[in-house]
Amino acid sequence: PGGSTSYAINLENFSKRLKMLYSHWTEYNNDLWGASEVLAIATPPPSEDLRYLKSSALNVWLVGYEFPDTIMVFMKKQIHFLCSQKKASLLEVVKRSAKDVMGVEVVIHVKAKNDDGTTLMDKIFRAVHAQSRLDGGDTPVVGHIAREAPEGNLLETWDQKLKSANFQLCDITNGFSDLFAIKDEAEITNVKKAAYLTSSVMKHFVVPRLEKVIDEEKKVSHSSLMDDTEK
């Protein structure tokens, strides 16, 4: 998201889903969330490729937009965001909702363009350790999306620091899969539209194209067929 006024976070949606996230995390912590005390989600920089990333899915599900190159850390009493100034000004509006709905404080760390973010990351790590000490723990259990390899300088730095910090890391992919499986009416409508559009493309484009290729005994690569289908 840029800094234009065309972006506005739907606070009613944010509040409802933040509540869902925290209650699901609490209820199924041992089964699906790796007994984590903290959820650390890092979204990679923008890409031309269509990718199905849990980190991007969380952005869209919770705040309505993708927030590339952004780190979100959920704790019991705090949520930390590490991002650029433009994204920070967009996220500012969720502070009150998070406080009202969950009693959670939102802390936003603004990364300047020429900054590698390490000082801000250390602040987040200190907050994680402080919470763990309050809970009587020694090594905080931090959940992350293990299968998403870090991309770009910010995420690579974050990943290195996360792995070298005094944390026990666990994979929280299953937690998000289970959480996102619960669809509301608007999401069900979107799924139906997507299914309808997909079947239309298959019926009116892919099948006739394949039949033509077979009938004319042409050689067409999978990648070119894929590109044409996507167009």
Buried (B, 14 or more C-beta within 10 A) or exposed (E): BEEEEEBEBEBEBBBBBBEBBBEBBEEBBEEBBBEBBBBBBBBBEEEEEEEEBBBBBBBEBBBBBBBBBBBBBBBBEBBBBBBBEBBBBBBEBBBEBBEEBBEBEBBBBBBEEEEEBEEBBEEBBEBBBEBBEEEEEEEBBBBBBEEBEBBBEBBBBBBEBBEEBEBBBBBBBEBBEBBEEEEEEEEEEEEEEEEEEEEEEEEEBBEEBEEEEEEEEEEBEEEEBEEEEEE
